[in-house]
Amino acid sequence: MSMYEWVETILFFVVLLALVKPLGTFMAKVYQGEATFLSPVFVPCENLLYRISGVNKDEEMDWKRYAWAMVLFNLVLFAALFVMLMMQHLLPLNPQKFPAFTWQLALNTAVSFVTNTNWQAYSGETAASYFTQMVGLAVHNFVSAATGMAIVIALIRGFVRRKTSSLGNFWVDMTRGTLYILLPLSLIGAILLVSQGVIQNFNAYKTVPLVQSETYDKPKLDDKGNPLKDAKGNPVTESATAKEVTIPMGPVASQEVIKELGTNGGGFFNANSAHPFENPTPLSHYLEILLILLIPGALTYTFGIMVGNTRQGWALLGVMLLLLIASFAVLQGVEADGNPLLAKLGVQGANMEGKEIRYSLAGTNLFEVATTGTSCGAVAAMHDSLTPIGGMMPLSLILLGEIVFGGVGSGLYTMLAFAVIAVFVSGLMIGRTPEYLGKKIEVREMWMSIITILTAGIVVLILSGVAMINTQATASMANPGAHGLSEVLYAIASMANNNGSAFAGLNANVDFYNVYGSLAMILGRYIPAVAVLAMAGSLAGKKYVPPSLGTLPTDKVPFALWLTLVILIIGALTFFPALALGPIVEHLQMIQ
């Protein structure tokens, strides 16, 4: 890394850590119903929303009512978006006259945005109207993020409360998360992005002539739009000449900011955050990384405040930082070393294939570990162009359950499920009943933690196996062998873990990935969410157990290291065989 890259990377983490405490404190006040500097503005709005919707903000719910409210709310949102996508051609703000989505693609897209996955099996600038982007997708970016935040707040209340079944009110938590946290931060972030050149308009696309015509080879497609391959499995191309170019327009900044802030992912454009209209400058680049990590990082401090011990939050944040920095170091190292096969041809230096030079190598790699460590799914480089071990790092971060820093809410409640398992295992090792935050960890909590952690992993392994024997799924791979397996494994992992980023090189707009991918996203989102709420209800009903000499301190460095080890062991036992057949085999092929 150059001195410039060292300075910008260190400065980024300094800014991130400096914002954790103030934002975490603010969010704790919001969810605990305390007055904030925004209360004079938003309290009347909040109360008006409750009157319109008939919500009694003082009425609390047990975990079952909370879960039902969450599921039914998301079901209604799904239906609304599905209908919108199927009727897109009849709705306003569609200057490009984009047609309606097919039902398979509409199903996949609606499920994707409701579950905070934002997996896109379509190219945003050639398929989605401005109305769809704003009223459909951007709105879901807010509410899906607020849903994850509400669930983790309910879990925190489960640790805090004693001998009760009440976990709060889902509608109140949703409203406050959206109104006091996501909306103000999005407004500030959008203004900053526009100042850097991110576009925000309703203009029709502009077609302009090229200064010089360009001849290129483009993939030849069959009647269904799938790329053709020759007898050896290589793509079939045909020569084409470009004399003009179409420049897309649209309300990008408003979509971009909540896409990052809510760890939603996806993008207005197919190139995602590598597109200059989404991410034009180095400053916008680091601002977007900051938006991705800001709320998940600050929620750890919110957790510490609400449980009455901020060191608990710092310990979890330390684990997240350790895994993030370690992943960044590996990715930076292998990409800086370059490709030995290209070196033999005289191409020396770092692997810059698929990367934007304006972000620097370190800046690009930091974005990739941030977006896959969270459930964001935005990308600033094409993962298909990474070296094999480089591509394994974002894939591994997704497979770990996206807890580094994880999605807004979902990352922290998954990390807390890992913490419960770590406490339980350590309790068995010293021969006493395990405790965490004054609550005994028993069979029910263990089962709910296991379900939370392993659901997505089981879905990934089963569906990846099915995909490898499905002719439609394998025909969608642009590359055979180990790299093709990585493409499929990444796609299924991205959907099941609600990330939404793509390895590229895979045509995902086929029935198999649209339908089975929808199932993966639903299972990966709602089974863990309901399991977390069930665990919260069980914890809330327990009495408080004061710490004793035999209590394992969970706010110290040794426990943070033990938790890190538990995460890595579970991840390795679950996914190492799949990784060995994909990126590890490909790496051995590259260096042989």
Salt bridges, closest charged atoms under 4 A:
GLU46 OE2 - ARG176 NE 2.73
GLU59 OE2 - ARG65 NH1 3.20
GLU60 OE1 - ARG161 NH1 2.48
ASP173 OD2 - ARG157 NH1 2.83
GLU256 OE1 - LYS259 NZ 3.21
GLU260 OE2 - LYS259 NZ 3.96
GLU278 OE1 - LYS259 NZ 2.62
GLU335 OE1 - LYS355 NZ 2.72
GLU356 OE1 - ARG358 NH1 2.47
GLU368 OE1 - HIS383 NE2 2.46
ASP384 OD1 - HIS483 NE2 2.53
GLU435 OE2 - ARG432 NH2 3.15
GLU442 OE1 - LYS542 NZ 2.41
GLU445 OE1 - LYS542 NZ 3.61
GLU487 OE2 - HIS483 NE2 3.76
ASP555 OD2 - ARG311 NH2 3.31
GLU586 OE2 - HIS483 ND1 2.78
